[in-house]
Amino acid sequence: MELQVKRALARLIEAFEDFETAKLLAGKIESRSLFHSQQCVEKSLKAGLSKILVGEITKHTLVKIAEENLYPLLSEELKNSFNEIKEEAFWTERRWIDTRYEELAPGGKINVPIFKFKASDARKGVEVAGKTLFWAIACVEFLFDVNLPTDYKKLKNLAKKHLT
């Protein structure tokens, strides 16, 4: 398995792990669920970007980078799917700061992540994370001409076989 495919697979299994974690935390700790949803979106996009960027991708905001660099390489079907998830993925990727850090607000108040988000935010994050993850799996399959399982345990076993 070539290095680019390994990077994509590593990013996908980590994204899937974040997706599963976000689902577990939704309804319990909304800010942390949303954080893991954001991480899933970020790592999913990085998986697709592995086709053109093999090294470390240190940015947290990747929707625009994917649109500019990955989009032209995709099939029409994947382009249409990207257009459907783009705005929601953009909303989710913006959660990389406000789910982790407190913010000073007017009047001496402090916005703390655990008090900032509602159950509906966590549910939206999980939904978008799932859509983005499964879109990214389809992208990696298309870009690298590989077959990947969409089942978490099967993908994890495949990753373990090829990455460890």
DSSP file (Angstrom, degrees, kcal/mol; ACC not computed):
  #  RESIDUE AA STRUCTURE BP1 BP2  ACC     N-H-->O    O-->H-N    N-H-->O    O-->H-N    TCO  KAPPA ALPHA  PHI   PSI    X-CA   Y-CA   Z-CA
    1    1 A M              0   0    0      0, 0.0     5,-0.0     0, 0.0     0, 0.0   0.000 360.0 360.0 360.0 127.8    0.0    0.0    0.0
    2    2 A E     >  -     0   0    0      1,-0.1     4,-2.2     4,-0.0     3,-0.4  -0.256 360.0-109.0 -71.4 158.6    1.5    3.3   -1.0
    3    3 A L  H  > S+     0   0    0      1,-0.2     4,-2.7     2,-0.2     5,-0.2   0.866 115.7  54.6 -57.0 -43.2    2.2    6.1    1.5
    4    4 A Q  H  > S+     0   0    0      1,-0.2     4,-2.3     2,-0.2    -1,-0.2   0.900 109.8  47.4 -60.6 -40.3   -0.5    8.4    0.3
    5    5 A V  H  > S+     0   0    0     -3,-0.4     4,-2.8     2,-0.2    -1,-0.2   0.902 110.9  52.0 -67.8 -40.4   -3.1    5.6    0.8
    6    6 A K  H  X S+     0   0    0     -4,-2.2     4,-2.8     2,-0.2    -2,-0.2   0.919 109.7  49.2 -61.1 -43.3   -1.7    4.8    4.2
    7    7 A R  H  X S+     0   0    0     -4,-2.7     4,-2.4     2,-0.2    -2,-0.2   0.928 112.3  48.3 -61.3 -44.1   -2.0    8.5    5.2
    8    8 A A  H  X S+     0   0    0     -4,-2.3     4,-2.4    -5,-0.2    -2,-0.2   0.927 112.8  47.8 -62.1 -44.9   -5.6    8.6    4.0
    9    9 A L  H  X S+     0   0    0     -4,-2.8     4,-2.5     2,-0.2     5,-0.2   0.911 111.1  50.8 -63.0 -43.3   -6.5    5.4    5.8
   10   10 A A  H  X S+     0   0    0     -4,-2.8     4,-1.8     1,-0.2    -1,-0.2   0.911 112.4  46.9 -60.6 -42.3   -4.8    6.6    9.0
   11   11 A R  H  X S+     0   0    0     -4,-2.4     4,-2.3    -5,-0.2    -2,-0.2   0.881 111.6  51.4 -69.0 -37.3   -6.8    9.9    8.8
   12   12 A L  H  X S+     0   0    0     -4,-2.4     4,-2.7     2,-0.2    -2,-0.2   0.917 109.5  47.9 -66.7 -42.6  -10.0    8.1    8.1
   13   13 A I  H  X S+     0   0    0     -4,-2.5     4,-2.0     1,-0.2    -1,-0.2   0.883 113.5  48.2 -69.5 -34.3   -9.8    5.7   11.0
   14   14 A E  H  X S+     0   0    0     -4,-1.8     4,-2.1    -5,-0.2    -1,-0.2   0.890 111.7  50.3 -68.3 -38.2   -8.9    8.6   13.4
   15   15 A A  H  X S+     0   0    0     -4,-2.3     4,-2.3     2,-0.2    -2,-0.2   0.910 110.0  50.5 -63.0 -41.7  -11.9   10.5   11.9
   16   16 A F  H  X S+     0   0    0     -4,-2.7     4,-2.7     2,-0.2    -2,-0.2   0.890 107.5  53.6 -64.3 -39.2  -14.1    7.5   12.5
   17   17 A E  H  X S+     0   0    0     -4,-2.0     4,-2.2     1,-0.2    -1,-0.2   0.914 110.1  47.4 -61.4 -43.1  -12.9    7.2   16.1
   18   18 A D  H  X S+     0   0    0     -4,-2.1     4,-2.8     2,-0.2    -2,-0.2   0.889 110.4  53.0 -64.6 -38.7  -13.8   10.9   16.7
   19   19 A F  H  X S+     0   0    0     -4,-2.3     4,-2.1     2,-0.2    -2,-0.2   0.934 110.1  46.8 -61.1 -47.3  -17.2   10.3   15.0
   20   20 A E  H  X S+     0   0    0     -4,-2.7     4,-1.9     1,-0.2    -1,-0.2   0.894 113.5  49.2 -62.4 -39.7  -17.9    7.4   17.4
   21   21 A T  H  X S+     0   0    0     -4,-2.2     4,-2.1     2,-0.2    -2,-0.2   0.909 108.3  53.2 -66.0 -42.9  -16.8    9.5   20.4
   22   22 A A  H  X S+     0   0    0     -4,-2.8     4,-1.6     1,-0.2    -2,-0.2   0.901 108.8  50.2 -59.4 -41.1  -19.0   12.4   19.3
   23   23 A K  H  < S+     0   0    0     -4,-2.1    -1,-0.2     1,-0.2    -2,-0.2   0.903 110.1  50.1 -64.0 -40.8  -22.0   10.1   19.2
   24   24 A L  H  < S+     0   0    0     -4,-1.9    -1,-0.2     1,-0.2    -2,-0.2   0.864 114.7  43.6 -64.9 -36.0  -21.3    8.7   22.7
   25   25 A L  H >X S+     0   0    0     -4,-2.1     3,-2.4    -5,-0.1     4,-2.3   0.684  85.2 109.4 -86.6 -18.8  -21.0   12.2   24.1
   26   26 A A  T 3< S+     0   0    0     -4,-1.6    93,-0.1     1,-0.3     4,-0.1  -0.363  87.3  19.7 -60.4 133.3  -24.0   13.7   22.4
   27   27 A G  T 34 S+     0   0    0      1,-0.1    -1,-0.3    91,-0.1    -2,-0.1   0.364 128.1  55.0  86.4  -5.0  -26.7   14.4   25.0
   28   28 A K  T <4 S+     0   0    0     -3,-2.4     2,-0.4     1,-0.1    -2,-0.2   0.683 122.0   7.8-120.5 -60.6  -24.2   14.2   27.8
   29   29 A I     X  -     0   0    0     -4,-2.3     4,-2.2     1,-0.1     3,-0.4  -0.812  68.0-175.0-129.7  89.2  -21.3   16.7   27.2
   30   30 A E  H  > S+     0   0    0     -2,-0.4     4,-2.7     1,-0.2     5,-0.2   0.860  79.0  52.2 -58.9 -44.2  -22.4   18.8   24.2
   31   31 A S  H  > S+     0   0    0      1,-0.2     4,-1.9     2,-0.2    -1,-0.2   0.883 113.1  45.1 -63.9 -37.2  -19.2   20.8   23.9
   32   32 A R  H  > S+     0   0    0     -3,-0.4     4,-2.2     2,-0.2    -1,-0.2   0.857 111.4  52.7 -76.0 -34.2  -17.0   17.7   23.8
   33   33 A S  H  X S+     0   0    0     -4,-2.2     4,-2.0    -8,-0.3    -2,-0.2   0.940 112.0  46.3 -60.9 -46.5  -19.3   15.9   21.4
   34   34 A L  H  X S+     0   0    0     -4,-2.7     4,-2.5     1,-0.2    -2,-0.2   0.864 108.8  55.6 -66.2 -36.4  -19.1   18.9   19.1
   35   35 A F  H  X S+     0   0    0     -4,-1.9     4,-2.3    -5,-0.2    -1,-0.2   0.938 109.5  46.2 -59.8 -46.4  -15.4   19.1   19.5
   36   36 A H  H  X S+     0   0    0     -4,-2.2     4,-2.2     2,-0.2    -2,-0.2   0.836 110.0  54.2 -69.0 -30.9  -15.1   15.5   18.3
   37   37 A S  H  X S+     0   0    0     -4,-2.0     4,-2.3     2,-0.2    -1,-0.2   0.923 108.9  48.9 -64.3 -43.1  -17.5   16.1   15.5
   38   38 A Q  H  X S+     0   0    0     -4,-2.5     4,-2.6     1,-0.2    -2,-0.2   0.913 110.6  50.6 -61.3 -42.3  -15.2   19.0   14.4
   39   39 A Q  H  X S+     0   0    0     -4,-2.3     4,-2.8     1,-0.2     5,-0.3   0.889 108.5  52.6 -63.7 -38.8  -12.2   16.7   14.6
   40   40 A C  H  X S+     0   0    0     -4,-2.2     4,-2.4     2,-0.2    -2,-0.2   0.933 110.7  46.8 -61.6 -46.7  -14.0   14.1   12.5
   41   41 A V  H  X S+     0   0    0     -4,-2.3     4,-2.3     2,-0.2     5,-0.2   0.939 114.0  48.4 -60.7 -47.4  -14.7   16.7    9.8
   42   42 A E  H  X S+     0   0    0     -4,-2.6     4,-2.1     1,-0.2    -2,-0.2   0.939 115.1  42.9 -59.5 -50.1  -11.1   18.0    9.9
   43   43 A K  H  X S+     0   0    0     -4,-2.8     4,-1.8     2,-0.2    -1,-0.2   0.842 111.6  55.5 -69.1 -33.2   -9.5   14.5    9.7
   44   44 A S  H  X S+     0   0    0     -4,-2.4     4,-1.6    -5,-0.3    -1,-0.2   0.933 109.8  45.5 -63.2 -45.9  -12.0   13.4    7.0
   45   45 A L  H  X S+     0   0    0     -4,-2.3     4,-2.3     1,-0.2    -2,-0.2   0.887 110.4  54.3 -64.7 -38.3  -11.1   16.3    4.8
   46   46 A K  H  X S+     0   0    0     -4,-2.1     4,-0.8    -5,-0.2    -1,-0.2   0.845 102.2  59.4 -63.7 -32.9   -7.4   15.6    5.4
   47   47 A A  H >< S+     0   0    0     -4,-1.8     3,-0.8     1,-0.2     4,-0.2   0.943 109.1  42.5 -61.2 -47.1   -7.9   12.0    4.3
   48   48 A G  H >< S+     0   0    0     -4,-1.6     3,-1.6     1,-0.2     4,-0.2   0.902 110.3  56.6 -64.4 -40.5   -9.1   13.2    0.9
   49   49 A L  H >X S+     0   0    0     -4,-2.3     4,-2.9     1,-0.3     3,-1.5   0.633  83.8  85.9 -67.7 -12.7   -6.3   15.8    0.7
   50   50 A S  T << S+     0   0    0     -4,-0.8    -1,-0.3    -3,-0.8    -2,-0.2   0.744  76.8  69.5 -59.1 -22.1   -3.8   13.0    1.2
   51   51 A K  T <4 S+     0   0    0     -3,-1.6    -1,-0.3    -4,-0.2    -2,-0.2   0.850 119.0  16.1 -63.6 -33.9   -4.0   12.5   -2.5
   52   52 A I  T <4 S+     0   0    0     -3,-1.5     2,-0.5    -4,-0.2    -2,-0.2   0.598 129.4  48.4-116.3 -17.3   -2.2   15.9   -3.0
   53   53 A L     <  +     0   0    0     -4,-2.9    -1,-0.2    -7,-0.2    -2,-0.1  -0.855  54.6 167.9-128.8  96.2   -0.7   16.6    0.4
   54   54 A V        +     0   0    0     -2,-0.5    -1,-0.1    -3,-0.1     3,-0.1   0.852  58.8  68.9 -78.5 -34.6    1.2   13.7    1.9
   55   55 A G  S    S-     0   0    0      1,-0.2     2,-0.1    -5,-0.0    -2,-0.1   0.149 104.5 -49.3 -73.5-168.0    2.9   15.5    4.7
   56   56 A E        -     0   0    0      1,-0.1     2,-0.6     2,-0.0    -1,-0.2  -0.406  44.0-154.6 -66.7 137.4    1.4   17.0    7.8
   57   57 A I        +     0   0    0     -3,-0.1    -1,-0.1    -2,-0.1   -11,-0.1  -0.945  15.2 178.5-112.3 106.2   -1.6   19.3    7.3
   58   58 A T        +     0   0    0     -2,-0.6     2,-0.1     2,-0.0    -1,-0.1   0.525  43.8 103.0 -92.7  -5.6   -1.5   21.6   10.3
   59   59 A K        -     0   0    0      1,-0.1     3,-0.1     2,-0.1    -2,-0.1  -0.445  53.4-159.1 -77.8 152.0   -4.5   23.8    9.4
   60   60 A H  S    S+     0   0    0      1,-0.1     2,-0.7    -2,-0.1    -1,-0.1   0.603  79.8  69.1-100.8 -18.0   -7.8   23.3   11.2
   61   61 A T        +     0   0    0      1,-0.1     4,-0.2    33,-0.1    -1,-0.1  -0.883  54.4 148.6-108.2 106.0  -10.0   25.0    8.5
   62   62 A L     >  +     0   0    0     -2,-0.7     4,-3.0     2,-0.1     5,-0.3   0.488  40.7  92.0-120.9  -6.8   -9.9   22.8    5.5
   63   63 A V  H  > S+     0   0    0      1,-0.2     4,-2.4     2,-0.2     5,-0.1   0.941  95.8  43.4 -58.7 -47.0  -13.3   23.2    3.6
   64   64 A K  H  > S+     0   0    0      2,-0.2     4,-2.3     1,-0.2    -1,-0.2   0.899 113.8  50.7 -65.7 -40.9  -11.9   25.9    1.4
   65   65 A I  H  >>S+     0   0    0     -4,-0.2     4,-2.6     2,-0.2     5,-0.5   0.912 112.1  47.8 -63.1 -42.3   -8.6   24.1    0.8
   66   66 A A  I  X>S+     0   0    0     -4,-3.0     5,-2.5     1,-0.2     4,-1.8   0.908 111.2  51.2 -64.0 -41.4  -10.5   21.0   -0.2
   67   67 A E  I  <5S+     0   0    0     -4,-2.4    -2,-0.2    -5,-0.3    -1,-0.2   0.901 116.8  39.3 -62.9 -40.6  -12.7   23.0   -2.5
   68   68 A E  I  <5S+     0   0    0     -4,-2.3    -2,-0.2    -5,-0.1    -1,-0.2   0.854 132.3  20.8 -78.1 -36.0   -9.7   24.6   -4.2
   69   69 A N  I  <5S+     0   0    0     -4,-2.6    -3,-0.2    -5,-0.2    -2,-0.2   0.781 130.2  33.1-108.5 -33.5   -7.4   21.6   -4.4
   70   70 A L  I ><<S+     0   0    0     -4,-1.8     3,-1.9    -5,-0.5     4,-0.5   0.855 103.3  69.5 -94.4 -41.0   -9.5   18.4   -4.1
   71   71 A Y  G > <S+     0   0    0     -5,-2.5     3,-1.6     1,-0.3    -4,-0.1   0.851  93.4  57.5 -48.8 -46.7  -12.7   19.3   -5.7
   72   72 A P  G 3  S+     0   0    0      0, 0.0    -1,-0.3     0, 0.0    -2,-0.1   0.744 104.9  53.4 -61.3 -20.8  -11.3   19.5   -9.3
   73   73 A L  G <  S+     0   0    0     -3,-1.9    -2,-0.2    -4,-0.1     2,-0.1   0.552  93.4  97.1 -88.0  -8.3  -10.1   15.9   -9.0
   74   74 A L  S <  S-     0   0    0     -3,-1.6    65,-0.0    -4,-0.5     2,-0.0  -0.371  76.9-107.5 -89.0 158.8  -13.5   14.4   -8.0
   75   75 A S     >  -     0   0    0      1,-0.1     4,-2.4    -2,-0.1     5,-0.2  -0.299  39.3-105.0 -69.3 164.5  -16.2   12.8  -10.0
   76   76 A E  H  > S+     0   0    0      1,-0.2     4,-2.7     2,-0.2     5,-0.2   0.888 122.2  54.4 -60.5 -39.3  -19.4   14.7  -10.7
   77   77 A E  H  > S+     0   0    0      1,-0.2     4,-2.2     2,-0.2    -1,-0.2   0.923 110.5  44.7 -62.0 -44.9  -21.2   12.7   -8.0
   78   78 A L  H  > S+     0   0    0      2,-0.2     4,-2.5     1,-0.2    -1,-0.2   0.856 111.7  53.5 -69.2 -34.3  -18.6   13.4   -5.4
   79   79 A K  H  X S+     0   0    0     -4,-2.4     4,-2.5     2,-0.2    -2,-0.2   0.929 109.5  48.4 -62.6 -45.1  -18.6   17.1   -6.4
   80   80 A N  H  X S+     0   0    0     -4,-2.7     4,-1.5     1,-0.2    -2,-0.2   0.908 111.7  49.5 -62.1 -41.7  -22.4   17.2   -5.9
   81   81 A S  H  X S+     0   0    0     -4,-2.2     4,-1.5     2,-0.2    -1,-0.2   0.905 109.7  51.6 -63.7 -41.3  -22.1   15.5   -2.6
   82   82 A F  H  X S+     0   0    0     -4,-2.5     4,-2.0     1,-0.2     3,-0.3   0.924 107.0  53.2 -60.2 -44.6  -19.4   18.0   -1.5
   83   83 A N  H  < S+     0   0    0     -4,-2.5     4,-0.4     1,-0.2    -1,-0.2   0.837 108.1  52.1 -60.5 -32.1  -21.7   20.9   -2.5
   84   84 A E  H  < S+     0   0    0     -4,-1.5     4,-0.3     1,-0.2    -1,-0.2   0.826 119.6  32.3 -73.0 -32.3  -24.4   19.4   -0.3
   85   85 A I  H  X S+     0   0    0     -4,-1.5     4,-3.0    -3,-0.3     5,-0.3   0.577  93.3  94.0-100.8 -10.2  -22.2   19.2    2.8
   86   86 A K  H  X S+     0   0    0     -4,-2.0     4,-2.4     1,-0.2     5,-0.1   0.884  86.5  43.5 -55.1 -51.0  -19.9   22.2    2.3
   87   87 A E  H  > S+     0   0    0     -4,-0.4     4,-2.1     2,-0.2    -1,-0.2   0.905 117.2  46.1 -65.8 -41.7  -21.8   24.8    4.3
   88   88 A E  H  > S+     0   0    0     -4,-0.3     4,-2.4     2,-0.2    -1,-0.2   0.897 112.7  50.6 -67.0 -39.5  -22.5   22.4    7.2
   89   89 A A  H  X S+     0   0    0     -4,-3.0     4,-2.8     1,-0.2    -2,-0.2   0.890 108.9  52.7 -63.9 -38.0  -18.9   21.2    7.2
   90   90 A F  H  X S+     0   0    0     -4,-2.4     4,-1.3    -5,-0.3    -2,-0.2   0.914 108.8  49.5 -63.3 -42.6  -17.8   24.8    7.3
   91   91 A W  H  < S+     0   0    0     -4,-2.1     4,-0.2     1,-0.2     3,-0.2   0.926 114.1  46.2 -60.1 -44.6  -20.1   25.5   10.4
   92   92 A T  H >< S+     0   0    0     -4,-2.4     3,-1.7     1,-0.2    -2,-0.2   0.893 107.5  55.2 -68.2 -40.6  -18.6   22.4   12.1
   93   93 A E  H >< S+     0   0    0     -4,-2.8     3,-1.3     1,-0.3    -1,-0.2   0.801  97.9  64.6 -66.2 -25.6  -15.0   23.2   11.3
   94   94 A R  T >X S+     0   0    0     -4,-1.3     3,-0.8     1,-0.3     4,-0.6   0.602  85.3  75.9 -70.4  -9.0  -15.4   26.6   12.9
   95   95 A R  H <>  +     0   0    0     -3,-1.7     4,-1.1    -4,-0.2    -1,-0.3   0.390  64.0  98.2 -80.3   4.3  -16.0   24.8   16.2
   96   96 A W  H <4 S+     0   0    0     -3,-1.3    -1,-0.2     1,-0.1    -2,-0.1   0.733  95.4  27.4 -68.4 -19.9  -12.3   24.1   16.6
   97   97 A I  H X> S+     0   0    0     -3,-0.8     4,-2.3     3,-0.1     3,-1.9   0.837 117.8  51.2-102.6 -52.9  -11.8   27.0   18.9
   98   98 A D  H 3< S+     0   0    0     -4,-0.6    -2,-0.1     1,-0.3    18,-0.1   0.557 105.7  56.6 -74.3  -5.2  -15.1   27.7   20.7
   99   99 A T  T 3< S+     0   0    0     -4,-1.1    -1,-0.3   -65,-0.1   -64,-0.2   0.550 118.8  31.7 -91.8  -8.8  -15.5   24.1   21.9
  100  100 A R  T <4 S+     0   0    0     -3,-1.9     2,-0.4     1,-0.2    -2,-0.2   0.714 112.1  52.6-117.1 -30.7  -12.1   24.1   23.6
  101  101 A Y  S  < S-     0   0    0     -4,-2.3    -1,-0.2    12,-0.1     2,-0.1  -0.878  71.6-123.1-121.3 143.2  -11.4   27.6   24.9
  102  102 A E        -     0   0    0     -2,-0.4     2,-0.4    10,-0.1    10,-0.2  -0.467  28.3-148.7 -74.2 153.1  -13.2   30.0   27.1
  103  103 A E  E     -A  111   0A   0      8,-2.2     8,-3.2    -2,-0.1     2,-0.4  -0.983  14.4-121.0-128.6 137.2  -13.8   33.5   25.6
  104  104 A L  E     -A  110   0A   0     -2,-0.4     6,-0.2     6,-0.2     3,-0.1  -0.627  36.0-165.4 -73.9 127.5  -14.1   36.8   27.3
  105  105 A A    >   -     0   0    0      4,-3.5     3,-0.9    -2,-0.4     4,-0.5  -0.716  31.2 -76.1-112.1 162.9  -17.5   38.4   26.5
  106  106 A P  G >  S+     0   0    0      0, 0.0     3,-0.7     0, 0.0    -1,-0.1  -0.203 114.5  32.7 -55.0 147.6  -18.8   41.9   27.0
  107  107 A G  G 3  S-     0   0    0      1,-0.2     3,-0.1    -3,-0.1    -3,-0.0   0.662 131.0 -71.2  79.6  17.4  -19.6   42.9   30.5
  108  108 A G  G <  S+     0   0    0     -3,-0.9    -1,-0.2     1,-0.3     2,-0.2   0.596  94.1 140.0  76.3  10.1  -16.9   40.8   32.1
  109  109 A K    <   -     0   0    0     -3,-0.7    -4,-3.5    -4,-0.5     2,-0.5  -0.498  43.4-142.5 -83.2 157.6  -18.7   37.6   31.4
  110  110 A I  E     -A  104   0A   0     -6,-0.2     2,-0.8    -2,-0.2    -6,-0.2  -0.982   6.2-140.9-124.9 123.0  -16.8   34.5   30.2
  111  111 A N  E     -A  103   0A   0     -8,-3.2    -8,-2.2    -2,-0.5     3,-0.0  -0.735  22.0-165.6 -81.4 113.8  -18.2   32.1   27.6
  112  112 A V    >>  -     0   0    0     -2,-0.8     3,-2.0   -10,-0.2     4,-1.0  -0.874  22.3-130.8-103.6 131.5  -17.3   28.6   28.8
  113  113 A P  H >> S+     0   0    0      0, 0.0     4,-1.1     0, 0.0     3,-0.7   0.841 104.1  59.2 -51.5 -39.9  -17.7   25.8   26.2
  114  114 A I  H 34 S+     0   0    0      1,-0.3   -84,-0.2     2,-0.2   -83,-0.1   0.734 114.6  37.3 -66.0 -18.5  -19.6   23.5   28.5
  115  115 A F  H <4 S+     0   0    0     -3,-2.0    -1,-0.3     1,-0.1    -4,-0.0   0.519 106.8  68.5-103.7  -8.2  -22.3   26.1   28.9
  116  116 A K  H << S+     0   0    0     -4,-1.0     2,-0.3    -3,-0.7    -2,-0.2   0.817  88.5  64.4 -84.0 -32.6  -22.3   27.5   25.4
  117  117 A F     <  -     0   0    0     -4,-1.1   -86,-0.2   -18,-0.0     2,-0.2  -0.692  62.4-150.8-107.0 149.5  -23.7   24.5   23.4
  118  118 A K    >>  -     0   0    0     -2,-0.3     4,-1.7   -88,-0.1     3,-0.5  -0.577  36.2-101.3-105.8 169.5  -27.1   22.8   23.3
  119  119 A A  H 3> S+     0   0    0      1,-0.2     4,-2.5     2,-0.2     5,-0.2   0.856 122.6  58.9 -58.2 -36.0  -28.1   19.3   22.5
  120  120 A S  H 3> S+     0   0    0      1,-0.2     4,-2.3     2,-0.2    -1,-0.2   0.851 103.0  52.7 -65.0 -33.4  -29.2   20.5   19.1
  121  121 A D  H <> S+     0   0    0     -3,-0.5     4,-2.6     2,-0.2    -1,-0.2   0.926 110.6  46.8 -65.3 -44.3  -25.7   21.7   18.4
  122  122 A A  H  X S+     0   0    0     -4,-1.7     4,-2.5     2,-0.2    -2,-0.2   0.909 112.1  50.2 -64.6 -41.9  -24.2   18.3   19.3
  123  123 A R  H  X S+     0   0    0     -4,-2.5     4,-2.4     2,-0.2    -1,-0.2   0.918 111.3  48.6 -62.6 -43.1  -26.8   16.5   17.2
  124  124 A K  H  X S+     0   0    0     -4,-2.3     4,-2.7     1,-0.2     5,-0.2   0.925 111.0  51.2 -62.0 -44.0  -26.0   18.8   14.2
  125  125 A G  H  X S+     0   0    0     -4,-2.6     4,-2.7     1,-0.2    -2,-0.2   0.917 110.6  47.8 -59.4 -45.1  -22.3   18.2   14.7
  126  126 A V  H  X S+     0   0    0     -4,-2.5     4,-2.4     2,-0.2    -1,-0.2   0.912 112.1  50.0 -63.5 -43.1  -22.7   14.4   14.7
  127  127 A E  H  X S+     0   0    0     -4,-2.4     4,-2.3     2,-0.2    -2,-0.2   0.937 114.2  43.7 -61.3 -47.4  -24.9   14.5   11.6
  128  128 A V  H  X S+     0   0    0     -4,-2.7     4,-2.7     2,-0.2     5,-0.2   0.897 111.7  54.3 -66.5 -40.3  -22.4   16.7    9.7
  129  129 A A  H  X S+     0   0    0     -4,-2.7     4,-2.8    -5,-0.2    -1,-0.2   0.923 109.7  47.8 -59.5 -44.6  -19.5   14.6   10.9
  130  130 A G  H  X S+     0   0    0     -4,-2.4     4,-2.5     2,-0.2     5,-0.3   0.934 112.4  47.9 -62.9 -46.8  -21.1   11.4    9.6
  131  131 A K  H  X S+     0   0    0     -4,-2.3     4,-1.9     1,-0.2    -2,-0.2   0.921 115.4  45.6 -59.4 -44.0  -22.0   12.9    6.2
  132  132 A T  H  X S+     0   0    0     -4,-2.7     4,-2.6     2,-0.2    -2,-0.2   0.908 112.0  51.5 -68.0 -42.0  -18.4   14.3    5.9
  133  133 A L  H  X S+     0   0    0     -4,-2.8     4,-2.3    -5,-0.2    -2,-0.2   0.944 112.7  43.5 -60.1 -50.0  -16.8   11.0    7.0
  134  134 A F  H  X S+     0   0    0     -4,-2.5     4,-1.8     1,-0.2    -1,-0.2   0.835 113.1  52.5 -70.6 -30.7  -18.7    8.8    4.6
  135  135 A W  H  X S+     0   0    0     -4,-1.9     4,-2.2    -5,-0.3    -1,-0.2   0.920 109.7  50.1 -63.7 -43.6  -18.2   11.3    1.8
  136  136 A A  H  X S+     0   0    0     -4,-2.6     4,-2.8     2,-0.2     5,-0.2   0.884 107.0  53.5 -64.6 -38.8  -14.4   11.2    2.5
  137  137 A I  H  X S+     0   0    0     -4,-2.3     4,-2.3     1,-0.2    -1,-0.2   0.935 110.4  47.7 -60.1 -44.7  -14.4    7.4    2.5
  138  138 A A  H  X S+     0   0    0     -4,-1.8     4,-2.3     2,-0.2    -2,-0.2   0.880 111.3  51.8 -63.1 -38.0  -16.0    7.6   -1.0
  139  139 A C  H  X S+     0   0    0     -4,-2.2     4,-3.5     2,-0.2     5,-0.3   0.938 109.4  48.2 -63.1 -47.4  -13.4   10.2   -2.1
  140  140 A V  H  X S+     0   0    0     -4,-2.8     4,-2.2     1,-0.2     6,-0.3   0.909 111.2  51.4 -61.9 -41.6  -10.5    8.1   -0.9
  141  141 A E  H  X>S+     0   0    0     -4,-2.3     5,-1.1    -5,-0.2     4,-1.0   0.933 116.0  41.5 -59.0 -45.1  -11.9    5.1   -2.8
  142  142 A F  H  <5S+     0   0    0     -4,-2.3    -2,-0.2     2,-0.2     3,-0.2   0.936 116.7  46.2 -67.8 -48.7  -12.3    7.2   -5.9
  143  143 A L  H  <5S+     0   0    0     -4,-3.5    -2,-0.2     1,-0.2    -1,-0.2   0.830 126.2  28.4 -67.3 -33.5   -9.0    9.0   -5.7
  144  144 A F  H  <5S-     0   0    0     -4,-2.2    -1,-0.2    -5,-0.3    -2,-0.2   0.405 100.8-123.8-110.0   0.4   -6.9    5.9   -4.9
  145  145 A D  T  <5 +     0   0    0     -4,-1.0     2,-0.3    -3,-0.2    -3,-0.2   0.947  66.1 132.9  53.4  53.4   -9.0    3.2   -6.6
  146  146 A V      < -     0   0    0     -5,-1.1     2,-0.5    -6,-0.3    -1,-0.2  -0.866  56.6-124.9-126.6 161.4   -9.3    1.2   -3.4
  147  147 A N        -     0   0    0     -2,-0.3    -9,-0.1    -3,-0.1    -5,-0.0  -0.949  30.2-177.5-109.3 125.2  -12.2   -0.4   -1.7
  148  148 A L        -     0   0    0     -2,-0.5     2,-0.1   -11,-0.1     7,-0.1  -0.955  25.2-120.6-123.2 140.5  -12.8    0.6    1.9
  149  149 A P        -     0   0    0      0, 0.0     9,-0.0     0, 0.0    -2,-0.0  -0.486   7.8-152.0 -73.7 149.2  -15.4   -0.7    4.4
  150  150 A T  S    S+     0   0    0     -2,-0.1     2,-0.4     5,-0.0     3,-0.1   0.366  70.0 100.0 -99.7   2.9  -17.8    1.9    5.9
  151  151 A D  S  > S-     0   0    0      1,-0.1     4,-2.6     2,-0.0     5,-0.3  -0.769  74.6-136.1 -88.1 131.7  -18.2   -0.2    9.0
  152  152 A Y  H  > S+     0   0    0     -2,-0.4     4,-2.6     1,-0.2     5,-0.2   0.917 100.9  45.8 -55.8 -51.4  -16.0    1.1   11.9
  153  153 A K  H  > S+     0   0    0      1,-0.2     4,-2.2     2,-0.2    -1,-0.2   0.889 114.5  47.9 -64.6 -39.4  -14.7   -2.3   13.1
  154  154 A K  H  > S+     0   0    0      2,-0.2     4,-2.2     1,-0.2    -1,-0.2   0.902 113.2  47.6 -67.8 -40.7  -13.9   -3.5    9.6
  155  155 A L  H  X S+     0   0    0     -4,-2.6     4,-2.7     2,-0.2    -2,-0.2   0.901 111.1  52.2 -66.1 -39.4  -12.1   -0.2    8.7
  156  156 A K  H  X S+     0   0    0     -4,-2.6     4,-2.6    -5,-0.3    -2,-0.2   0.907 109.8  48.6 -62.4 -42.2  -10.2   -0.4   12.0
  157  157 A N  H  X S+     0   0    0     -4,-2.2     4,-2.2     2,-0.2    -1,-0.2   0.905 111.5  49.6 -65.0 -41.2   -9.1   -3.9   11.2
  158  158 A L  H  X S+     0   0    0     -4,-2.2     4,-2.0     2,-0.2    -2,-0.2   0.924 112.1  48.3 -61.9 -44.6   -8.0   -2.9    7.8
  159  159 A A  H  X S+     0   0    0     -4,-2.7     4,-2.5     1,-0.2     5,-0.4   0.919 110.5  51.0 -62.4 -43.4   -6.0    0.1    9.2
  160  160 A K  H  X S+     0   0    0     -4,-2.6     4,-1.4     1,-0.2    -1,-0.2   0.904 109.9  50.8 -61.1 -41.0   -4.4   -2.2   11.8
  161  161 A K  H  < S+     0   0    0     -4,-2.2    -1,-0.2     1,-0.2    -2,-0.2   0.894 122.0  30.4 -63.3 -41.5   -3.3   -4.6    9.1
  162  162 A H  H  < S+     0   0    0     -4,-2.0    -2,-0.2    -5,-0.1    -1,-0.2   0.635 124.5  41.5 -96.8 -15.9   -1.7   -1.9    6.9
  163  163 A L  H  <        0   0    0     -4,-2.5    -3,-0.2    -5,-0.2    -2,-0.2   0.633 360.0 360.0-110.6 -16.4   -0.5    0.7    9.4
  164  164 A T     <        0   0    0     -4,-1.4    -3,-0.1    -5,-0.4    -2,-0.1   0.427 360.0 360.0-114.4 360.0    1.0   -1.3   12.3
